[in-house]
C-alpha cells in the first residue's frame, strides 16, 4: 500500500512538470525570444543553428528541475549538449524573463 502512494505522488508530480507547470504567456515569451535573438538560431519544430524548442522540451520531459536547468542554460550559454556550436549567454535577462523563456520552451514554444 505504501508503494502505491509513492507511485501516485510521483505520477502527479510528473504530470505537473510536463503540463500546467509550464503554462506561460506565449506572446510575451515569443516577443522576448525575438528581442533576445533566440529566434535567429532556434525554431519551434526544426533544427536551425541550435536545436528546435520541441527537441529541448523532449530532452527535459519529466525532469523535476527542468525549468531551472533550462533557465540557467539560457543565462550562461554553452555548448556540447546538442552539438559543438556554442549558444551565447544571455546574462542581461532577469530571473523572471529567464523563467518565462524556459517555461515557454519546455511547453514546446506554443504560439498561443
C-alpha positions as protocol buffer text, in pm:
chain_id: "A"
residue {
  index: 1
  type: UNK
  ca { x: 0 y: 0 z: 0 }
}
residue {
  index: 2
  type: UNK
  ca { x: 280 y: 240 z: 88 }
}
residue {
  index: 3
  type: UNK
  ca { x: 437 y: 192 z: -254 }
}
residue {
  index: 4
  type: UNK
  ca { x: 105 y: 278 z: -424 }
}
residue {
  index: 5
  type: UNK
  ca { x: 103 y: 619 z: -254 }
}
residue {
  index: 6
  type: UNK
  ca { x: 462 y: 683 z: -367 }
}
residue {
  index: 7
  type: UNK
  ca { x: 368 y: 595 z: -723 }
}
residue {
  index: 8
  type: UNK
  ca { x: 63 y: 821 z: -712 }
}
residue {
  index: 9
  type: UNK
  ca { x: 265 y: 1115 z: -582 }
}
residue {
  index: 10
  type: UNK
  ca { x: 536 y: 1056 z: -843 }
}
residue {
  index: 11
  type: UNK
  ca { x: 277 y: 1037 z: -1120 }
}
residue {
  index: 12
  type: UNK
  ca { x: 113 y: 1361 z: -1004 }
}
residue {
  index: 13
  type: UNK
  ca { x: 449 y: 1540 z: -985 }
}
residue {
  index: 14
  type: UNK
  ca { x: 542 y: 1420 z: -1332 }
}
residue {
  index: 15
  type: UNK
  ca { x: 209 y: 1535 z: -1471 }
}
residue {
  index: 16
  type: UNK
  ca { x: 255 y: 1880 z: -1320 }
}
residue {
  index: 17
  type: UNK
  ca { x: 609 y: 1904 z: -1451 }
}
residue {
  index: 18
  type: UNK
  ca { x: 507 y: 1815 z: -1805 }
}
residue {
  index: 19
  type: UNK
  ca { x: 185 y: 2013 z: -1841 }
}
residue {
  index: 20
  type: UNK
  ca { x: 40 y: 2300 z: -1644 }
}
residue {
  index: 21
  type: UNK
  ca { x: 365 y: 2384 z: -1470 }
}
residue {
  index: 22
  type: UNK
  ca { x: 489 y: 2529 z: -1799 }
}
residue {
  index: 23
  type: UNK
  ca { x: 177 y: 2726 z: -1890 }
}
residue {
  index: 24
  type: UNK
  ca { x: 313 y: 3064 z: -1993 }
}
residue {
  index: 25
  type: UNK
  ca { x: 221 y: 3386 z: -2168 }
}
residue {
  index: 26
  type: UNK
  ca { x: 322 y: 3265 z: -2514 }
}
residue {
  index: 27
  type: UNK
  ca { x: 301 y: 3606 z: -2678 }
}
residue {
  index: 28
  type: UNK
  ca { x: 527 y: 3766 z: -2417 }
}
residue {
  index: 29
  type: UNK
  ca { x: 773 y: 3476 z: -2431 }
}
residue {
  index: 30
  type: UNK
  ca { x: 789 y: 3479 z: -2811 }
}
residue {
  index: 31
  type: UNK
  ca { x: 842 y: 3856 z: -2812 }
}
residue {
  index: 32
  type: UNK
  ca { x: 1123 y: 3820 z: -2558 }
}
residue {
  index: 33
  type: UNK
  ca { x: 1278 y: 3539 z: -2764 }
}
residue {
  index: 34
  type: UNK
  ca { x: 1273 y: 3766 z: -3069 }
}
residue {
  index: 35
  type: UNK
  ca { x: 1416 y: 4063 z: -2880 }
}
residue {
  index: 36
  type: UNK
  ca { x: 1691 y: 3843 z: -2732 }
}
residue {
  index: 37
  type: UNK
  ca { x: 1786 y: 3700 z: -3075 }
}
residue {
  index: 38
  type: UNK
  ca { x: 1691 y: 3344 z: -2972 }
}
residue {
  index: 39
  type: UNK
  ca { x: 1486 y: 3302 z: -3290 }
}
residue {
  index: 40
  type: UNK
  ca { x: 1792 y: 3361 z: -3507 }
}
residue {
  index: 41
  type: UNK
  ca { x: 1922 y: 3018 z: -3407 }
}
residue {
  index: 42
  type: UNK
  ca { x: 1616 y: 2827 z: -3281 }
}
residue {
  index: 43
  type: UNK
  ca { x: 1279 y: 2734 z: -3429 }
}
residue {
  index: 44
  type: UNK
  ca { x: 982 y: 2561 z: -3274 }
}
residue {
  index: 45
  type: UNK
  ca { x: 993 y: 2236 z: -3467 }
}
residue {
  index: 46
  type: UNK
  ca { x: 1312 y: 2221 z: -3672 }
}
residue {
  index: 47
  type: UNK
  ca { x: 1682 y: 2247 z: -3608 }
}
residue {
  index: 48
  type: UNK
  ca { x: 1844 y: 2566 z: -3729 }
}
residue {
  index: 49
  type: UNK
  ca { x: 2182 y: 2653 z: -3580 }
}
residue {
  index: 50
  type: UNK
  ca { x: 2061 y: 2520 z: -3245 }
}
residue {
  index: 51
  type: UNK
  ca { x: 1805 y: 2254 z: -3157 }
}
residue {
  index: 52
  type: UNK
  ca { x: 1434 y: 2304 z: -3202 }
}
residue {
  index: 53
  type: UNK
  ca { x: 1240 y: 2408 z: -2896 }
}
residue {
  index: 54
  type: UNK
  ca { x: 1041 y: 2084 z: -2922 }
}
residue {
  index: 55
  type: UNK
  ca { x: 1368 y: 1887 z: -2903 }
}
residue {
  index: 56
  type: UNK
  ca { x: 1472 y: 2081 z: -2593 }
}
residue {
  index: 57
  type: UNK
  ca { x: 1132 y: 2017 z: -2434 }
}
residue {
  index: 58
  type: UNK
  ca { x: 1156 y: 1645 z: -2516 }
}
residue {
  index: 59
  type: UNK
  ca { x: 1507 y: 1620 z: -2370 }
}
residue {
  index: 60
  type: UNK
  ca { x: 1391 y: 1765 z: -2039 }
}
residue {
  index: 61
  type: UNK
  ca { x: 1048 y: 1600 z: -2022 }
}
residue {
  index: 62
  type: UNK
  ca { x: 979 y: 1461 z: -1678 }
}
residue {
  index: 63
  type: UNK
  ca { x: 1275 y: 1632 z: -1510 }
}
residue {
  index: 64
  type: UNK
  ca { x: 1162 y: 1793 z: -1187 }
}
residue {
  index: 65
  type: UNK
  ca { x: 1420 y: 2072 z: -1219 }
}
residue {
  index: 66
  type: UNK
  ca { x: 1381 y: 2130 z: -1593 }
}
residue {
  index: 67
  type: UNK
  ca { x: 1269 y: 2492 z: -1558 }
}
residue {
  index: 68
  type: UNK
  ca { x: 1575 y: 2583 z: -1352 }
}
residue {
  index: 69
  type: UNK
  ca { x: 1813 y: 2386 z: -1575 }
}
residue {
  index: 70
  type: UNK
  ca { x: 1690 y: 2546 z: -1898 }
}
residue {
  index: 71
  type: UNK
  ca { x: 1678 y: 2895 z: -1743 }
}
residue {
  index: 72
  type: UNK
  ca { x: 2038 y: 2854 z: -1622 }
}
residue {
  index: 73
  type: UNK
  ca { x: 2150 y: 2735 z: -1966 }
}
residue {
  index: 74
  type: UNK
  ca { x: 1990 y: 3039 z: -2131 }
}
residue {
  index: 75
  type: UNK
  ca { x: 2167 y: 3268 z: -1887 }
}
residue {
  index: 76
  type: UNK
  ca { x: 2510 y: 3102 z: -1908 }
}
residue {
  index: 77
  type: UNK
  ca { x: 2508 y: 2979 z: -2268 }
}
residue {
  index: 78
  type: UNK
  ca { x: 2733 y: 2690 z: -2356 }
}
residue {
  index: 79
  type: UNK
  ca { x: 2785 y: 2407 z: -2599 }
}
residue {
  index: 80
  type: UNK
  ca { x: 2815 y: 2033 z: -2612 }
}
residue {
  index: 81
  type: UNK
  ca { x: 2463 y: 1924 z: -2523 }
}
residue {
  index: 82
  type: UNK
  ca { x: 2325 y: 1945 z: -2878 }
}
residue {
  index: 83
  type: UNK
  ca { x: 2650 y: 1980 z: -3069 }
}
residue {
  index: 84
  type: UNK
  ca { x: 2965 y: 2190 z: -3087 }
}
residue {
  index: 85
  type: UNK
  ca { x: 2807 y: 2524 z: -3184 }
}
residue {
  index: 86
  type: UNK
  ca { x: 2804 y: 2745 z: -2875 }
}
residue {
  index: 87
  type: UNK
  ca { x: 2495 y: 2927 z: -2759 }
}
residue {
  index: 88
  type: UNK
  ca { x: 2581 y: 3278 z: -2645 }
}
residue {
  index: 89
  type: UNK
  ca { x: 2493 y: 3364 z: -2286 }
}
residue {
  index: 90
  type: UNK
  ca { x: 2205 y: 3596 z: -2200 }
}
residue {
  index: 91
  type: UNK
  ca { x: 2326 y: 3740 z: -1865 }
}
residue {
  index: 92
  type: UNK
  ca { x: 2125 y: 4060 z: -1914 }
}
residue {
  index: 93
  type: UNK
  ca { x: 1795 y: 3874 z: -1874 }
}
residue {
  index: 94
  type: UNK
  ca { x: 1628 y: 3897 z: -1535 }
}
residue {
  index: 95
  type: UNK
  ca { x: 1529 y: 3581 z: -1349 }
}
residue {
  index: 96
  type: UNK
  ca { x: 1161 y: 3622 z: -1435 }
}
residue {
  index: 97
  type: UNK
  ca { x: 1250 y: 3661 z: -1804 }
}
residue {
  index: 98
  type: UNK
  ca { x: 1469 y: 3351 z: -1793 }
}
residue {
  index: 99
  type: UNK
  ca { x: 1185 y: 3153 z: -1632 }
}
residue {
  index: 100
  type: UNK
  ca { x: 938 y: 3288 z: -1889 }
}
residue {
  index: 101
  type: UNK
  ca { x: 1159 y: 3175 z: -2178 }
}
residue {
  index: 102
  type: UNK
  ca { x: 1241 y: 2841 z: -2016 }
}
residue {
  index: 103
  type: UNK
  ca { x: 875 y: 2767 z: -1943 }
}
residue {
  index: 104
  type: UNK
  ca { x: 777 y: 2859 z: -2297 }
}
residue {
  index: 105
  type: UNK
  ca { x: 1049 y: 2636 z: -2443 }
}
residue {
  index: 106
  type: UNK
  ca { x: 955 y: 2346 z: -2216 }
}
residue {
  index: 107
  type: UNK
  ca { x: 591 y: 2388 z: -2322 }
}
residue {
  index: 108
  type: UNK
  ca { x: 704 y: 2340 z: -2684 }
}
residue {
  index: 109
  type: UNK
  ca { x: 716 y: 2713 z: -2771 }
}
residue {
  index: 110
  type: UNK
  ca { x: 343 y: 2750 z: -2835 }
}
residue {
  index: 111
  type: UNK
  ca { x: 212 y: 3044 z: -3038 }
}
residue {
  index: 112
  type: UNK
  ca { x: -91 y: 3079 z: -2809 }
}
